[in-house]
Amino acid sequence: MRLRRQCTLLDLVQVVNEFARNEDEVVATVTYLINSGRVRLCGTFAGATIAVRPPLPSSVTWGDVSSSAEATLL
C-alpha cells in the first residue's frame, strides 16, 4: 500500500489534529512534516515551508503582539 504524500494544508492539519494532544503538538508536527519533505502540499500552499518564530516570553500577552502570526508560511 502506497501512502499519499501530497495533500492540502487543511487535510494535513485535520489528520494530525485527530492524534495530537494539543495545538502546540499539531503545529510542531505539521511544521516538521512539511519542512522535512515527508509531506508535500498541493493547492494554495504548494511548495511552501513554515518558518517558526521562538515562543513569546510568558510575560508577554497577545494584546502586546502585533497582528503577525507565530508561524508563517514562506
mmCIF file of the N, C-alpha and C atoms, coordinates in Angstrom:
data_MODEL
# 
_entry.id   MODEL 
# 
loop_
_atom_site.group_PDB 
_atom_site.id 
_atom_site.type_symbol 
_atom_site.label_atom_id 
_atom_site.label_alt_id 
_atom_site.label_comp_id 
_atom_site.label_asym_id 
_atom_site.label_entity_id 
_atom_site.label_seq_id 
_atom_site.pdbx_PDB_ins_code 
_atom_site.Cartn_x 
_atom_site.Cartn_y 
_atom_site.Cartn_z 
_atom_site.occupancy 
_atom_site.B_iso_or_equiv 
_atom_site.pdbx_formal_charge 
_atom_site.auth_seq_id 
_atom_site.auth_comp_id 
_atom_site.auth_asym_id 
_atom_site.auth_atom_id 
_atom_site.pdbx_PDB_model_num 
ATOM 1   N N  . MET A 1 1  ? 0.838  -1.186 0.000  1.00 0.00 ? 1  MET A N  1 
ATOM 2   C CA . MET A 1 1  ? 0.000  0.000  0.000  1.00 0.00 ? 1  MET A CA 1 
ATOM 3   C C  . MET A 1 1  ? 0.880  1.246  0.000  1.00 0.00 ? 1  MET A C  1 
ATOM 4   N N  . ARG A 1 2  ? 0.653  2.121  -0.928 1.00 0.00 ? 2  ARG A N  1 
ATOM 5   C CA . ARG A 1 2  ? 1.421  3.346  -1.021 1.00 0.00 ? 2  ARG A CA 1 
ATOM 6   C C  . ARG A 1 2  ? 0.671  4.478  -0.334 1.00 0.00 ? 2  ARG A C  1 
ATOM 7   N N  . LEU A 1 3  ? 1.363  5.221  0.516  1.00 0.00 ? 3  LEU A N  1 
ATOM 8   C CA . LEU A 1 3  ? 0.744  6.333  1.224  1.00 0.00 ? 3  LEU A CA 1 
ATOM 9   C C  . LEU A 1 3  ? 0.700  7.571  0.351  1.00 0.00 ? 3  LEU A C  1 
ATOM 10  N N  . ARG A 1 4  ? -0.356 8.308  0.460  1.00 0.00 ? 4  ARG A N  1 
ATOM 11  C CA . ARG A 1 4  ? -0.473 9.582  -0.251 1.00 0.00 ? 4  ARG A CA 1 
ATOM 12  C C  . ARG A 1 4  ? 0.398  10.590 0.476  1.00 0.00 ? 4  ARG A C  1 
ATOM 13  N N  . ARG A 1 5  ? 1.346  11.174 -0.196 1.00 0.00 ? 5  ARG A N  1 
ATOM 14  C CA . ARG A 1 5  ? 2.290  12.093 0.441  1.00 0.00 ? 5  ARG A CA 1 
ATOM 15  C C  . ARG A 1 5  ? 2.074  13.525 0.010  1.00 0.00 ? 5  ARG A C  1 
ATOM 16  N N  . GLN A 1 6  ? 1.034  13.791 -0.747 1.00 0.00 ? 6  GLN A N  1 
ATOM 17  C CA . GLN A 1 6  ? 0.755  15.157 -1.168 1.00 0.00 ? 6  GLN A CA 1 
ATOM 18  C C  . GLN A 1 6  ? -0.677 15.480 -0.760 1.00 0.00 ? 6  GLN A C  1 
ATOM 19  N N  . CYS A 1 7  ? -0.862 16.599 -0.067 1.00 0.00 ? 7  CYS A N  1 
ATOM 20  C CA . CYS A 1 7  ? -2.190 16.960 0.420  1.00 0.00 ? 7  CYS A CA 1 
ATOM 21  C C  . CYS A 1 7  ? -2.272 18.471 0.607  1.00 0.00 ? 7  CYS A C  1 
ATOM 22  N N  . THR A 1 8  ? -3.460 18.951 0.896  1.00 0.00 ? 8  THR A N  1 
ATOM 23  C CA . THR A 1 8  ? -3.614 20.377 1.197  1.00 0.00 ? 8  THR A CA 1 
ATOM 24  C C  . THR A 1 8  ? -3.225 20.606 2.656  1.00 0.00 ? 8  THR A C  1 
ATOM 25  N N  . LEU A 1 9  ? -2.946 21.849 2.997  1.00 0.00 ? 9  LEU A N  1 
ATOM 26  C CA . LEU A 1 9  ? -2.614 22.194 4.373  1.00 0.00 ? 9  LEU A CA 1 
ATOM 27  C C  . LEU A 1 9  ? -3.774 21.839 5.302  1.00 0.00 ? 9  LEU A C  1 
ATOM 28  N N  . LEU A 1 10 ? -4.995 22.099 4.868  1.00 0.00 ? 10 LEU A N  1 
ATOM 29  C CA . LEU A 1 10 ? -6.166 21.769 5.675  1.00 0.00 ? 10 LEU A CA 1 
ATOM 30  C C  . LEU A 1 10 ? -6.263 20.265 5.923  1.00 0.00 ? 10 LEU A C  1 
ATOM 31  N N  . ASP A 1 11 ? -6.067 19.455 4.882  1.00 0.00 ? 11 ASP A N  1 
ATOM 32  C CA . ASP A 1 11 ? -6.087 17.997 5.043  1.00 0.00 ? 11 ASP A CA 1 
ATOM 33  C C  . ASP A 1 11 ? -5.079 17.561 6.103  1.00 0.00 ? 11 ASP A C  1 
ATOM 34  N N  . LEU A 1 12 ? -3.873 18.081 6.003  1.00 0.00 ? 12 LEU A N  1 
ATOM 35  C CA . LEU A 1 12 ? -2.800 17.697 6.909  1.00 0.00 ? 12 LEU A CA 1 
ATOM 36  C C  . LEU A 1 12 ? -3.130 18.090 8.344  1.00 0.00 ? 12 LEU A C  1 
ATOM 37  N N  . VAL A 1 13 ? -3.574 19.316 8.550  1.00 0.00 ? 13 VAL A N  1 
ATOM 38  C CA . VAL A 1 13 ? -3.901 19.789 9.898  1.00 0.00 ? 13 VAL A CA 1 
ATOM 39  C C  . VAL A 1 13 ? -5.031 18.954 10.497 1.00 0.00 ? 13 VAL A C  1 
ATOM 40  N N  . GLN A 1 14 ? -6.038 18.637 9.711  1.00 0.00 ? 14 GLN A N  1 
ATOM 41  C CA . GLN A 1 14 ? -7.161 17.854 10.221 1.00 0.00 ? 14 GLN A CA 1 
ATOM 42  C C  . GLN A 1 14 ? -6.735 16.456 10.658 1.00 0.00 ? 14 GLN A C  1 
ATOM 43  N N  . VAL A 1 15 ? -5.906 15.806 9.869  1.00 0.00 ? 15 VAL A N  1 
ATOM 44  C CA . VAL A 1 15 ? -5.456 14.456 10.215 1.00 0.00 ? 15 VAL A CA 1 
ATOM 45  C C  . VAL A 1 15 ? -4.566 14.494 11.455 1.00 0.00 ? 15 VAL A C  1 
ATOM 46  N N  . VAL A 1 16 ? -3.619 15.403 11.501 1.00 0.00 ? 16 VAL A N  1 
ATOM 47  C CA . VAL A 1 16 ? -2.726 15.492 12.655 1.00 0.00 ? 16 VAL A CA 1 
ATOM 48  C C  . VAL A 1 16 ? -3.526 15.831 13.906 1.00 0.00 ? 16 VAL A C  1 
ATOM 49  N N  . ASN A 1 17 ? -4.520 16.688 13.784 1.00 0.00 ? 17 ASN A N  1 
ATOM 50  C CA . ASN A 1 17 ? -5.331 17.094 14.929 1.00 0.00 ? 17 ASN A CA 1 
ATOM 51  C C  . ASN A 1 17 ? -6.082 15.915 15.558 1.00 0.00 ? 17 ASN A C  1 
ATOM 52  N N  . GLU A 1 18 ? -6.398 14.898 14.766 1.00 0.00 ? 18 GLU A N  1 
ATOM 53  C CA . GLU A 1 18 ? -7.087 13.715 15.295 1.00 0.00 ? 18 GLU A CA 1 
ATOM 54  C C  . GLU A 1 18 ? -6.231 12.971 16.316 1.00 0.00 ? 18 GLU A C  1 
ATOM 55  N N  . PHE A 1 19 ? -4.904 13.068 16.199 1.00 0.00 ? 19 PHE A N  1 
ATOM 56  C CA . PHE A 1 19 ? -3.997 12.291 17.034 1.00 0.00 ? 19 PHE A CA 1 
ATOM 57  C C  . PHE A 1 19 ? -3.210 13.127 18.035 1.00 0.00 ? 19 PHE A C  1 
ATOM 58  N N  . ALA A 1 20 ? -3.152 14.434 17.842 1.00 0.00 ? 20 ALA A N  1 
ATOM 59  C CA . ALA A 1 20 ? -2.346 15.295 18.708 1.00 0.00 ? 20 ALA A CA 1 
ATOM 60  C C  . ALA A 1 20 ? -3.042 15.551 20.043 1.00 0.00 ? 20 ALA A C  1 
ATOM 61  N N  . ARG A 1 21 ? -2.235 15.799 21.062 1.00 0.00 ? 21 ARG A N  1 
ATOM 62  C CA . ARG A 1 21 ? -2.770 16.067 22.398 1.00 0.00 ? 21 ARG A CA 1 
ATOM 63  C C  . ARG A 1 21 ? -3.167 17.520 22.593 1.00 0.00 ? 21 ARG A C  1 
ATOM 64  N N  . ASN A 1 22 ? -2.573 18.435 21.809 1.00 0.00 ? 22 ASN A N  1 
ATOM 65  C CA . ASN A 1 22 ? -2.884 19.859 21.954 1.00 0.00 ? 22 ASN A CA 1 
ATOM 66  C C  . ASN A 1 22 ? -2.463 20.598 20.683 1.00 0.00 ? 22 ASN A C  1 
ATOM 67  N N  . GLU A 1 23 ? -2.767 21.888 20.633 1.00 0.00 ? 23 GLU A N  1 
ATOM 68  C CA . GLU A 1 23 ? -2.473 22.690 19.434 1.00 0.00 ? 23 GLU A CA 1 
ATOM 69  C C  . GLU A 1 23 ? -0.977 22.831 19.194 1.00 0.00 ? 23 GLU A C  1 
ATOM 70  N N  . ASP A 1 24 ? -0.189 22.921 20.262 1.00 0.00 ? 24 ASP A N  1 
ATOM 71  C CA . ASP A 1 24 ? 1.262  23.035 20.089 1.00 0.00 ? 24 ASP A CA 1 
ATOM 72  C C  . ASP A 1 24 ? 1.821  21.806 19.378 1.00 0.00 ? 24 ASP A C  1 
ATOM 73  N N  . GLU A 1 25 ? 1.293  20.648 19.726 1.00 0.00 ? 25 GLU A N  1 
ATOM 74  C CA . GLU A 1 25 ? 1.739  19.418 19.079 1.00 0.00 ? 25 GLU A CA 1 
ATOM 75  C C  . GLU A 1 25 ? 1.318  19.386 17.609 1.00 0.00 ? 25 GLU A C  1 
ATOM 76  N N  . VAL A 1 26 ? 0.139  19.906 17.301 1.00 0.00 ? 26 VAL A N  1 
ATOM 77  C CA . VAL A 1 26 ? -0.306 19.992 15.901 1.00 0.00 ? 26 VAL A CA 1 
ATOM 78  C C  . VAL A 1 26 ? 0.655  20.867 15.112 1.00 0.00 ? 26 VAL A C  1 
ATOM 79  N N  . VAL A 1 27 ? 0.957  22.048 15.632 1.00 0.00 ? 27 VAL A N  1 
ATOM 80  C CA . VAL A 1 27 ? 1.846  22.983 14.930 1.00 0.00 ? 27 VAL A CA 1 
ATOM 81  C C  . VAL A 1 27 ? 3.230  22.369 14.737 1.00 0.00 ? 27 VAL A C  1 
ATOM 82  N N  . ALA A 1 28 ? 3.771  21.764 15.783 1.00 0.00 ? 28 ALA A N  1 
ATOM 83  C CA . ALA A 1 28 ? 5.110  21.178 15.686 1.00 0.00 ? 28 ALA A CA 1 
ATOM 84  C C  . ALA A 1 28 ? 5.147  20.028 14.677 1.00 0.00 ? 28 ALA A C  1 
ATOM 85  N N  . THR A 1 29 ? 4.132  19.183 14.703 1.00 0.00 ? 29 THR A N  1 
ATOM 86  C CA . THR A 1 29 ? 4.098  18.031 13.798 1.00 0.00 ? 29 THR A CA 1 
ATOM 87  C C  . THR A 1 29 ? 3.919  18.454 12.351 1.00 0.00 ? 29 THR A C  1 
ATOM 88  N N  . VAL A 1 30 ? 2.982  19.349 12.105 1.00 0.00 ? 30 VAL A N  1 
ATOM 89  C CA . VAL A 1 30 ? 2.738  19.837 10.743 1.00 0.00 ? 30 VAL A CA 1 
ATOM 90  C C  . VAL A 1 30 ? 3.988  20.532 10.207 1.00 0.00 ? 30 VAL A C  1 
ATOM 91  N N  . THR A 1 31 ? 4.613  21.356 11.030 1.00 0.00 ? 31 THR A N  1 
ATOM 92  C CA . THR A 1 31 ? 5.834  22.054 10.622 1.00 0.00 ? 31 THR A CA 1 
ATOM 93  C C  . THR A 1 31 ? 6.925  21.056 10.247 1.00 0.00 ? 31 THR A C  1 
ATOM 94  N N  . TYR A 1 32 ? 7.131  20.051 11.084 1.00 0.00 ? 32 TYR A N  1 
ATOM 95  C CA . TYR A 1 32 ? 8.149  19.040 10.802 1.00 0.00 ? 32 TYR A CA 1 
ATOM 96  C C  . TYR A 1 32 ? 7.855  18.292 9.496  1.00 0.00 ? 32 TYR A C  1 
ATOM 97  N N  . LEU A 1 33 ? 6.615  17.840 9.341  1.00 0.00 ? 33 LEU A N  1 
ATOM 98  C CA . LEU A 1 33 ? 6.263  17.061 8.152  1.00 0.00 ? 33 LEU A CA 1 
ATOM 99  C C  . LEU A 1 33 ? 6.465  17.854 6.862  1.00 0.00 ? 33 LEU A C  1 
ATOM 100 N N  . ILE A 1 34 ? 6.090  19.123 6.883  1.00 0.00 ? 34 ILE A N  1 
ATOM 101 C CA . ILE A 1 34 ? 6.234  19.957 5.676  1.00 0.00 ? 34 ILE A CA 1 
ATOM 102 C C  . ILE A 1 34 ? 7.697  20.311 5.424  1.00 0.00 ? 34 ILE A C  1 
ATOM 103 N N  . ASN A 1 35 ? 8.381  20.810 6.462  1.00 0.00 ? 35 ASN A N  1 
ATOM 104 C CA . ASN A 1 35 ? 9.760  21.265 6.269  1.00 0.00 ? 35 ASN A CA 1 
ATOM 105 C C  . ASN A 1 35 ? 10.733 20.125 5.998  1.00 0.00 ? 35 ASN A C  1 
ATOM 106 N N  . SER A 1 36 ? 10.434 18.916 6.462  1.00 0.00 ? 36 SER A N  1 
ATOM 107 C CA . SER A 1 36 ? 11.318 17.773 6.221  1.00 0.00 ? 36 SER A CA 1 
ATOM 108 C C  . SER A 1 36 ? 11.107 17.163 4.838  1.00 0.00 ? 36 SER A C  1 
ATOM 109 N N  . GLY A 1 37 ? 10.013 17.553 4.166  1.00 0.00 ? 37 GLY A N  1 
ATOM 110 C CA . GLY A 1 37 ? 9.713  16.996 2.853  1.00 0.00 ? 37 GLY A CA 1 
ATOM 111 C C  . GLY A 1 37 ? 8.943  15.690 2.912  1.00 0.00 ? 37 GLY A C  1 
ATOM 112 N N  . ARG A 1 38 ? 8.592  15.234 4.106  1.00 0.00 ? 38 ARG A N  1 
ATOM 113 C CA . ARG A 1 38 ? 7.813  13.997 4.232  1.00 0.00 ? 38 ARG A CA 1 
ATOM 114 C C  . ARG A 1 38 ? 6.413  14.167 3.673  1.00 0.00 ? 38 ARG A C  1 
ATOM 115 N N  . VAL A 1 39 ? 5.917  15.413 3.682  1.00 0.00 ? 39 VAL A N  1 
ATOM 116 C CA . VAL A 1 39 ? 4.619  15.737 3.095  1.00 0.00 ? 39 VAL A CA 1 
ATOM 117 C C  . VAL A 1 39 ? 4.822  16.920 2.165  1.00 0.00 ? 39 VAL A C  1 
ATOM 118 N N  . ARG A 1 40 ? 4.239  16.842 0.994  1.00 0.00 ? 40 ARG A N  1 
ATOM 119 C CA . ARG A 1 40 ? 4.271  17.965 0.048  1.00 0.00 ? 40 ARG A CA 1 
ATOM 120 C C  . ARG A 1 40 ? 2.867  18.526 -0.069 1.00 0.00 ? 40 ARG A C  1 
ATOM 121 N N  . LEU A 1 41 ? 2.774  19.828 0.043  1.00 0.00 ? 41 LEU A N  1 
ATOM 122 C CA . LEU A 1 41 ? 1.468  20.472 -0.055 1.00 0.00 ? 41 LEU A CA 1 
ATOM 123 C C  . LEU A 1 41 ? 1.108  20.721 -1.506 1.00 0.00 ? 41 LEU A C  1 
ATOM 124 N N  . CYS A 1 42 ? -0.166 20.609 -1.812 1.00 0.00 ? 42 CYS A N  1 
ATOM 125 C CA . CYS A 1 42 ? -0.669 20.986 -3.127 1.00 0.00 ? 42 CYS A CA 1 
ATOM 126 C C  . CYS A 1 42 ? -1.665 22.124 -2.899 1.00 0.00 ? 42 CYS A C  1 
ATOM 127 N N  . GLY A 1 43 ? -2.141 22.700 -3.953 1.00 0.00 ? 43 GLY A N  1 
ATOM 128 C CA . GLY A 1 43 ? -3.105 23.796 -3.815 1.00 0.00 ? 43 GLY A CA 1 
ATOM 129 C C  . GLY A 1 43 ? -2.409 25.109 -3.524 1.00 0.00 ? 43 GLY A C  1 
ATOM 130 N N  . THR A 1 44 ? -3.059 25.952 -2.756 1.00 0.00 ? 44 THR A N  1 
ATOM 131 C CA . THR A 1 44 ? -2.584 27.304 -2.471 1.00 0.00 ? 44 THR A CA 1 
ATOM 132 C C  . THR A 1 44 ? -1.173 27.331 -1.894 1.00 0.00 ? 44 THR A C  1 
ATOM 133 N N  . PHE A 1 45 ? -0.837 26.376 -1.030 1.00 0.00 ? 45 PHE A N  1 
ATOM 134 C CA . PHE A 1 45 ? 0.451  26.385 -0.342 1.00 0.00 ? 45 PHE A CA 1 
ATOM 135 C C  . PHE A 1 45 ? 1.471  25.413 -0.931 1.00 0.00 ? 45 PHE A C  1 
ATOM 136 N N  . ALA A 1 46 ? 1.274  25.007 -2.163 1.00 0.00 ? 46 ALA A N  1 
ATOM 137 C CA . ALA A 1 46 ? 2.213  24.080 -2.815 1.00 0.00 ? 46 ALA A CA 1 
ATOM 138 C C  . ALA A 1 46 ? 3.624  24.657 -2.783 1.00 0.00 ? 46 ALA A C  1 
ATOM 139 N N  . GLY A 1 47 ? 4.568  23.849 -2.338 1.00 0.00 ? 47 GLY A N  1 
ATOM 140 C CA . GLY A 1 47 ? 5.968  24.264 -2.294 1.00 0.00 ? 47 GLY A CA 1 
ATOM 141 C C  . GLY A 1 47 ? 6.341  25.132 -1.104 1.00 0.00 ? 47 GLY A C  1 
ATOM 142 N N  . ALA A 1 48 ? 5.384  25.455 -0.242 1.00 0.00 ? 48 ALA A N  1 
ATOM 143 C CA . ALA A 1 48 ? 5.656  26.329 0.899  1.00 0.00 ? 48 ALA A CA 1 
ATOM 144 C C  . ALA A 1 48 ? 6.396  25.575 1.996  1.00 0.00 ? 48 ALA A C  1 
ATOM 145 N N  . THR A 1 49 ? 7.164  26.321 2.784  1.00 0.00 ? 49 THR A N  1 
ATOM 146 C CA . THR A 1 49 ? 7.738  25.805 4.025  1.00 0.00 ? 49 THR A CA 1 
ATOM 147 C C  . THR A 1 49 ? 7.225  26.694 5.150  1.00 0.00 ? 49 THR A C  1 
ATOM 148 N N  . ILE A 1 50 ? 7.431  26.261 6.374  1.00 0.00 ? 50 ILE A N  1 
ATOM 149 C CA . ILE A 1 50 ? 6.926  27.018 7.519  1.00 0.00 ? 50 ILE A CA 1 
ATOM 150 C C  . ILE A 1 50 ? 8.101  27.517 8.348  1.00 0.00 ? 50 ILE A C  1 
ATOM 151 N N  . ALA A 1 51 ? 8.135  28.813 8.593  1.00 0.00 ? 51 ALA A N  1 
ATOM 152 C CA . ALA A 1 51 ? 9.142  29.406 9.470  1.00 0.00 ? 51 ALA A CA 1 
ATOM 153 C C  . ALA A 1 51 ? 8.504  29.581 10.838 1.00 0.00 ? 51 ALA A C  1 
ATOM 154 N N  . VAL A 1 52 ? 9.150  29.068 11.852 1.00 0.00 ? 52 VAL A N  1 
ATOM 155 C CA . VAL A 1 52 ? 8.597  29.158 13.200 1.00 0.00 ? 52 VAL A CA 1 
ATOM 156 C C  . VAL A 1 52 ? 9.444  30.119 14.018 1.00 0.00 ? 52 VAL A C  1 
ATOM 157 N N  . ARG A 1 53 ? 8.775  31.065 14.614 1.00 0.00 ? 53 ARG A N  1 
ATOM 158 C CA . ARG A 1 53 ? 9.459  32.017 15.482 1.00 0.00 ? 53 ARG A CA 1 
ATOM 159 C C  . ARG A 1 53 ? 9.544  31.427 16.884 1.00 0.00 ? 53 ARG A C  1 
ATOM 160 N N  . PRO A 1 54 ? 10.548 31.837 17.654 1.00 0.00 ? 54 PRO A N  1 
ATOM 161 C CA . PRO A 1 54 ? 10.629 31.342 19.028 1.00 0.00 ? 54 PRO A CA 1 
ATOM 162 C C  . PRO A 1 54 ? 9.392  31.772 19.812 1.00 0.00 ? 54 PRO A C  1 
ATOM 163 N N  . PRO A 1 55 ? 8.997  30.996 20.809 1.00 0.00 ? 55 PRO A N  1 
ATOM 164 C CA . PRO A 1 55 ? 7.812  31.371 21.586 1.00 0.00 ? 55 PRO A CA 1 
ATOM 165 C C  . PRO A 1 55 ? 8.015  32.696 22.310 1.00 0.00 ? 55 PRO A C  1 
ATOM 166 N N  . LEU A 1 56 ? 6.928  33.373 22.561 1.00 0.00 ? 56 LEU A N  1 
ATOM 167 C CA . LEU A 1 56 ? 6.977  34.627 23.299 1.00 0.00 ? 56 LEU A CA 1 
ATOM 168 C C  . LEU A 1 56 ? 7.263  34.347 24.768 1.00 0.00 ? 56 LEU A C  1 
ATOM 169 N N  . PRO A 1 57 ? 7.954  35.268 25.445 1.00 0.00 ? 57 PRO A N  1 
ATOM 170 C CA . PRO A 1 57 ? 8.145  35.094 26.888 1.00 0.00 ? 57 PRO A CA 1 
ATOM 171 C C  . PRO A 1 57 ? 6.783  35.073 27.582 1.00 0.00 ? 57 PRO A C  1 
ATOM 172 N N  . SER A 1 58 ? 6.688  34.360 28.682 1.00 0.00 ? 58 SER A N  1 
ATOM 173 C CA . SER A 1 58 ? 5.407  34.233 29.374 1.00 0.00 ? 58 SER A CA 1 
ATOM 174 C C  . SER A 1 58 ? 4.882  35.568 29.885 1.00 0.00 ? 58 SER A C  1 
ATOM 175 N N  . SER A 1 59 ? 5.736  36.574 30.003 1.00 0.00 ? 59 SER A N  1 
ATOM 176 C CA . SER A 1 59 ? 5.296  37.877 30.482 1.00 0.00 ? 59 SER A CA 1 
ATOM 177 C C  . SER A 1 59 ? 4.589  38.686 29.398 1.00 0.00 ? 59 SER A C  1 
ATOM 178 N N  . VAL A 1 60 ? 4.679  38.255 28.137 1.00 0.00 ? 60 VAL A N  1 
ATOM 179 C CA . VAL A 1 60 ? 4.049  38.966 27.028 1.00 0.00 ? 60 VAL A CA 1 
ATOM 180 C C  . VAL A 1 60 ? 2.675  38.352 26.762 1.00 0.00 ? 60 VAL A C  1 
ATOM 181 N N  . THR A 1 61 ? 1.661  39.187 26.611 1.00 0.00 ? 61 THR A N  1 
ATOM 182 C CA . THR A 1 61 ? 0.321  38.700 26.301 1.00 0.00 ? 61 THR A CA 1 
ATOM 183 C C  . THR A 1 61 ? 0.014  38.980 24.842 1.00 0.00 ? 61 THR A C  1 
ATOM 184 N N  . TRP A 1 62 ? -1.025 38.320 24.328 1.00 0.00 ? 62 TRP A N  1 
ATOM 185 C CA . TRP A 1 62 ? -1.380 38.513 22.927 1.00 0.00 ? 62 TRP A CA 1 
ATOM 186 C C  . TRP A 1 62 ? -1.752 39.950 22.633 1.00 0.00 ? 62 TRP A C  1 
ATOM 187 N N  . GLY A 1 63 ? -2.228 40.689 23.611 1.00 0.00 ? 63 GLY A N  1 
ATOM 188 C CA . GLY A 1 63 ? -2.549 42.100 23.396 1.00 0.00 ? 63 GLY A CA 1 
ATOM 189 C C  . GLY A 1 63 ? -1.315 42.928 23.082 1.00 0.00 ? 63 GLY A C  1 
ATOM 190 N N  . ASP A 1 64 ? -0.139 42.431 23.502 1.00 0.00 ? 64 ASP A N  1 
ATOM 191 C CA . ASP A 1 64 ? 1.121  43.139 23.263 1.00 0.00 ? 64 ASP A CA 1 
ATOM 192 C C  . ASP A 1 64 ? 1.711  42.835 21.891 1.00 0.00 ? 64 ASP A C  1 
ATOM 193 N N  . VAL A 1 65 ? 1.157  41.864 21.197 1.00 0.00 ? 65 VAL A N  1 
ATOM 194 C CA . VAL A 1 65 ? 1.720  41.391 19.933 1.00 0.00 ? 65 VAL A CA 1 
ATOM 195 C C  . VAL A 1 65 ? 0.971  42.032 18.771 1.00 0.00 ? 65 VAL A C  1 
ATOM 196 N N  . SER A 1 66 ? 1.713  42.393 17.737 1.00 0.00 ? 66 SER A N  1 
ATOM 197 C CA . SER A 1 66 ? 1.062  42.928 16.545 1.00 0.00 ? 66 SER A CA 1 
ATOM 198 C C  . SER A 1 66 ? 0.281  41.824 15.855 1.00 0.00 ? 66 SER A C  1 
ATOM 199 N N  . SER A 1 67 ? -0.320 42.091 14.742 1.00 0.00 ? 67 SER A N  1 
ATOM 200 C CA . SER A 1 67 ? -1.175 41.123 14.061 1.00 0.00 ? 67 SER A CA 1 
ATOM 201 C C  . SER A 1 67 ? -0.399 40.002 13.377 1.00 0.00 ? 67 SER A C  1 
ATOM 202 N N  . SER A 1 68 ? 0.931  39.975 13.451 1.00 0.00 ? 68 SER A N  1 
ATOM 203 C CA . SER A 1 68 ? 1.688  38.909 12.806 1.00 0.00 ? 68 SER A CA 1 
ATOM 204 C C  . SER A 1 68 ? 1.490  37.598 13.571 1.00 0.00 ? 68 SER A C  1 
ATOM 205 N N  . ALA A 1 69 ? 1.529  36.493 12.845 1.00 0.00 ? 69 ALA A N  1 
ATOM 206 C CA . ALA A 1 69 ? 1.295  35.181 13.439 1.00 0.00 ? 69 ALA A CA 1 
ATOM 207 C C  . ALA A 1 69 ? 2.586  34.599 13.989 1.00 0.00 ? 69 ALA A C  1 
ATOM 208 N N  . GLU A 1 70 ? 2.473  33.642 14.899 1.00 0.00 ? 70 GLU A N  1 
ATOM 209 C CA . GLU A 1 70 ? 3.624  32.935 15.456 1.00 0.00 ? 70 GLU A CA 1 
ATOM 210 C C  . GLU A 1 70 ? 4.328  32.097 14.390 1.00 0.00 ? 70 GLU A C  1 
ATOM 211 N N  . ALA A 1 71 ? 3.555  31.438 13.549 1.00 0.00 ? 71 ALA A N  1 
ATOM 212 C CA . ALA A 1 71 ? 4.132  30.630 12.482 1.00 0.00 ? 71 ALA A CA 1 
ATOM 213 C C  . ALA A 1 71 ? 3.628  31.192 11.164 1.00 0.00 ? 71 ALA A C  1 
ATOM 214 N N  . THR A 1 72 ? 4.522  31.403 10.223 1.00 0.00 ? 72 THR A N  1 
ATOM 215 C CA . THR A 1 72 ? 4.117  31.955 8.943  1.00 0.00 ? 72 THR A CA 1 
ATOM 216 C C  . THR A 1 72 ? 4.579  31.048 7.831  1.00 0.00 ? 72 THR A C  1 
ATOM 217 N N  . LEU A 1 73 ? 3.806  30.990 6.776  1.00 0.00 ? 73 LEU A N  1 
ATOM 218 C CA . LEU A 1 73 ? 4.205  30.216 5.599  1.00 0.00 ? 73 LEU A CA 1 
ATOM 219 C C  . LEU A 1 73 ? 5.084  31.082 4.718  1.00 0.00 ? 73 LEU A C  1 
ATOM 220 N N  . LEU A 1 74 ? 6.163  30.498 4.238  1.00 0.00 ? 74 LEU A N  1 
ATOM 221 C CA . LEU A 1 74 ? 7.066  31.231 3.341  1.00 0.00 ? 74 LEU A CA 1 
ATOM 222 C C  . LEU A 1 74 ? 6.740  30.912 1.914  1.00 0.00 ? 74 LEU A C  1 
# 
